[in-house]
Amino acid sequence: MSLTLLATTHRVAPGLLTWRAWDALRSASAVRARAGHPLLPSLGDAGIVPELVDEPDAALLVADARRAGVLWIAAPEGDEALMREIGHLIVDDAVNDPLDVEVLHGSYDLPGARLLDLVTVMDTLRRECPWDRKQTHATLVPYLLEEAYEVLDTVEAGDYGALREELGDVLMQVAFHSVVAAERGDDTAFTIDDVAGAIVDKLVRRHPHVFGDVTVSGADEVNANWEQIKAAERAEKSGEDASALDGVPMGQPALSLAAQLQRRAARIGAPSGLADDLPGGVPGDLAGAVPGAVPVEAGEGGETANDVGVRLFALVREAADRGLDAEAELRAVSRVFRDRVRAWEREIRSD
C-alpha cells in the first residue's frame, strides 16, 4: 500500500489546492489530520471528513498505510520531525515490508510569500517584546537611517553577499513603522498593505510606457515623463503653491541636500545665478539685516563660519557641472584617508 503526505503552505489561503491534491483527498482510503488544521473547513465544504488526531504517531501511520493506505495532511509548517521519523521507520524495514511514500505538494509559495512571515513576526514582536512595544515613529527613525547607510556601505564595498541581510534590515524598518501606524485610531493610520498599495499605484502611474499606451524612445524620455508626472502630482497636492523643491528632505546630509536642491532647480530651468552670492551666515550683530541669514561669530580674518558653507555649496555645483556626485567623491576620498590611517595604525603596532 502507500502513504501520501500532503504538504501545504500557510502562506496561501486554505483550500487553494492543486487539482491533483483534491483528487488524492477524494480517492484516499483514509485521510488523517491534526485537530484544528486550517484546511478542515475547506475539506468539509468538499464533503471530505478526515480522521482527526491530537498528535500523530509515526509508527501507527506507517502500519496503517501498509494495511490500507493513508493520506496524512501535514501541518502548514511542514511536519519535518514527523516526516524524518517516518523515513527512519521505512528505511529500517524496507526489505521485509516496503512501502510507497509520496510527498504531494498541494499548494506552493508565490513570489514574495515570505513577506507574510515578516508581517506576522512584526505583529508578534509588537505585542510581546517590551522594547518593540514602546517604539514610536520618532524613535525608529535613527535605525532606518543607520540601516540605509549600511546598505550604501555594502554596495560601495562590492560586498553583495552581505547586501541581502542589509536590505532585510531596511525592510524590517518599513514593516515596523507600518505596525506602529496600524495601531492609531484616526485617519493617519495605515497598514503594510496600504504602504505596498501606494507604491504599486505610484509605479504604475509613473510608468505609462509600461502599463499604459505611451511610447518612449529611450531612458531619457522615460526620465522626462517621470518628472512631468511628479510635477503634476505636486501641483495636485499643493495647488498654486506647488514647487519643484517640494518633497526634498531637508534633514538629509548637507552635501546631498545641496546636490538635490541644485538638481531640482536645474530641471525646471532656474537661472544658475540663483546660486551666486549666497548670504550664508553673518556676524550676530548684523543677522537681522540679511533675510534668512544664520547668525554666527566671525573668525580670524573676518570670515564667518558659514563662508565655508558657501564655498562647499559652490563645490557641489562645480561637481555637478563636471558630472560628478560631490557626496560620493568626498566619501571616496574619505575611504582612502581611512585606509591610510588604518595602515599607519598597523605600522605603529608592529614597531
N, C-alpha and C positions, 0 to 999 in steps of 0.2 A: 504494500500500500504506500501511501505518501503523506508527507507533512508539508503543508503550504504555510509559509509565514508571510502574511500580508503586511507590508510596510507602508505607512502613510506619513505625510509631513504635517506638523501642526501649523505650518505657515500658509496652508491652503485651507479654505473653508471645508469643514467636514461634509462628506457626501459628494465632493467633486472628485470622483474616482474614474480611472480609465475603464473602458468597456470590458477589457479583459479581467479587471478586478471584480466588477459586478458579475460577470459571467461565472467567475470562480466562486464567489459568495453564494450564488443561487444554486450551483451544481454540487457544492461540497456536501459530503456525507454528514459532517459535523462542523459547526462553526463555534469557536470559543473566543471570549474576550474578557478583559477585566471589567468589573462593575464600574460604571461611571465613564467608560470610554466615550470620547466626544462623537464618535461615529454612530453610536447606538440609535439616536433619534432618526437618522437617515436610513439605517437598516430597518427600523420599524416601519417607516414610510414605504419601504420596498417589500414589506412582508417577510423579512428575514429576522428570525428570532434566535440569536446566539445563546449558547450556554455561558452564564456569567460565573467568573471565579474571582475571589479576592486577590489571590496571588498564585500565578501559575507554577505548577510542579513540572520541571523539565522531564523527569523520568516518566511521569504519568502521560504527558503529551506524546512522548516517543512511543510508549507502549500502546496507547490508543491509536496512534497513527499507523502502527504496524498491523493492527487488527482491522481497522475500518477506514482509515484516512481521516485527517483532521486539518481544518484551516484555522490557524491561530491569527487573530488580529493583533499585531504588535502595538505597544504603546506608541504614541506620536513621537516620543523622544528616541525610539529605536529598539528598546529591549535588548541592548547589547549584551548584558550579562546573561540573560536567558538564552540568547542565541549561541553564545560561547559554550554554555553548559550543554545545550543540545548537541552542538558539534562534537564535544568530547564523548558523549554517550554513543553517538552514531559511529565515530571512528573506532571506539573500543569494541563494538560488536558488528563491524562492517562485513566480516567474512561470514559469520554464522547467521546473521539476520539483517541483511541490507535494507536500507530504507531510502526511498527517493525524497529528497528535501529540495523545495523550491522557495526562493525568496522572490515574492511577487510585489513589485512596486506599484501601489495603487494610485499614488499621486507624487508629484515632483515639485521641488522648489523652483519658483520662477526667478529670473534675474532680479536682484535687489531684495530677495526674500529675507536675508539676514538683517535688513534694516528693521524688520518687525521685531526681531530679537532685541535690537538696541532700544527700541521704544519700550518693550516690556521690562528690560533691565533698568532703564532710567526711571520708569514709574515705580519699580520696586525700591530703588535706592532713595527716591524722594520720600517714600513712605517710611522706610525702615532704618535709614542711616542718619544719625543725628547731625553729621556735618552737612550732608547733602540737603537735609530738610531745612536748614537755616539759611541757605544761599539765596541771593536775590540777583536780578539782572546786573545791578551795580557791582556786587562782589565778584561776579563771574567774569566781568569784562577783562580784568588783567590776565586771567588764564587764557581767554580767547586770543588776546594779543600775543601772549607768550607762545601758544601753540602755533599760531600763524607764522611767527618768526622762526620757529623750529622747522617748519615746512620749508621756509626760504633757505635755511642753512643746509638742509639735506639736498635741495636742488642745486644750490651753488657748489656744494661739495661733490656733486655727482653720485651721492650715496642713495641710489634709487631703491636699494634693498630696504633701507630704513624709511623710505617715503610712505609706504603703506601704513606703518604704525603711526607716523606723524599725522597723516591725513585722517586716520581714525580718531586721533585726539581732537582734531578740529571738528569732526563730525559729532563727536560726543558733546562738544560745547553747544552745537546747534540743537541737539536733542535736549540738552539740559535747559537751555533758555526756553524751549518750547514747553517743557514740563512746567516750569515756573509760570509761564504765561497762561497755561490752561487752567490754573487754579483761580485766576481772577474772575470776579463775577460781573464785570462791566463789559462795555463794548470794545475794550482793548485786549480782551482775552483771545488767544488763538492756540491752535494745536500744531503738531508737527505736520499733519496733513494740510493745514492751511498754509504753512511755510512752503511745503512741496508744491501745492497747487498754485501759489503765487508765482513761484519761479518758473513753473511749467508754462503758465499763461504768458509771462513776460518773454520767455524764449520763443514761444510760438509767434507772439505779436511782433517781435523784433527780427524774425526770420521769414518775412513774407515770400522770399525767393525759394524757401524750402517747403513751407506749409501753405503758401498761397500761390497766386498766379503771377507774381513779379519775376521778371527776368533780369539777371545781372551778368555783367561781362567779366567780373573777377572780384578779388578780395577788396580792392579799393572802393568799388561801388557798393559792396556789402557794408563796408565801414561807413560810407556816406549815408546810406539808407538808415543804418543804425542810429547815427547822430540825429537825423531828421526825426525819426520816430521818438527818440529820447526827448528832443526839443518839444514835440507835440505833447508828450506825456507831462513835461514840466509845465507847459502852458495850461494844460487842463487842470493841474493841481493848484497852480499859483495865480492863474489869470493874468492880468496886466503886469503884475509884479514878477512874473517868471524871469529867471536869469539863467544864463548858461552855466553859472557857477553854483546853482542850486545843487545840493547833494554832495558837494566837495566836503569831506570830513576835515574840519579844522583841527581836530585833535591828533592827526597823523604826524609823523616825524616832519620837522620843518623843511628839510630838503625836498622830500617827496611832496609836501604841501605846495611849496613854491613851484615845483615842476608841474603839478596837476593844474594849478591856477593858470600858469602860463600856457599850458596845452589847451585848456578850455577857451582861454581868451583868443588864442591863435585860430582856433577852429571857426570862431564867429567873425574873424577878420578884425578884431580890435586893434587899434593903432599900436605899433611897437613902442611908440613914445610914452605910452602909459606907464612903462616900467622905468622911465628915466626920472632922475631927481626925486627918488622916493624919500620922504622925510625921515623915516626911521625914528630913533629916539632922540630926544633933545634934553639939555640940562633941565633939571626940575623947575627952575625959576622961569623958564620960557615955555614949558609944556603947554600952557593954555593958549599960546599964540599959534600953534600948529594943530589943526584938527586931526584927530586920530593918532597923534604922536604919543610915544611912550616916554614918560619922564625917566631919565637915567642920569647918573652922575658923570661929569666929564672926567676923562682920564688924562694922563700925561700928554702934552702936546695939544690939548684942547679937544681931542677926539671924544666922541660919545661911544658908549658901549655898542649902540646899535649901528654905528658906522660899519662895524664888522658884518652885521646882518644885511646891510645894503649891498656890500661887496659880495657876500655869499649869494644873494638873490641874483646879482649880475652874473656870477659864475654859473649858476643854474641855467640862466638864459643863454650864456655862451655855450654851455654843454649841449643844450637843445639845438642850437643853431648848427652844431657840428654833428648832430645825430647821435649824441651820447646821453646816457642816463646818469645825472650827477650823483644820485644816491648809489647806484651800482658802482660807479667809478670810485667814489670815496670808500665804499665797502671793500672793493678790490685792493686799493692801496692799504686800507686798514688790515686786511688779511696778510699782506706782505709784511707790514710792521709787526703784526702778531707773531708771524713765523720767525722774524729776526730776533724778537725778544725771547722767544722760547729757545732758539738756538743759543743765544747768549747765556740763558739760564743753564742750559746743559753744559756749556763750556765751563762756567764757574763752578758747577757741581763736580766736574771731572778733575778740576785742578787740585 
